[in-house]
Amino acid sequence: MFVLVAALLLLGILLGAVAHVPLPLSLAAAAVIGCWLLIFAVRERASRRLR
């Protein structure tokens, strides 16, 4: 229960911060995070195929 409350609190803080940042900066940050997740997924998939 505490983990859920902490996660919701952190999400609220992050969304509140994004609301005050200019849109191009938010989109750039989203693109960087998306690329990072894509690279992570590709590396994980490649490592599982080698096993």
Secondary structure by P-SEA (a helix, b strand, c coil): caaaaaaaaaaaaaaaaaaaccaaaaaaaaaaaaaaaaaaaaaaaaaaaac
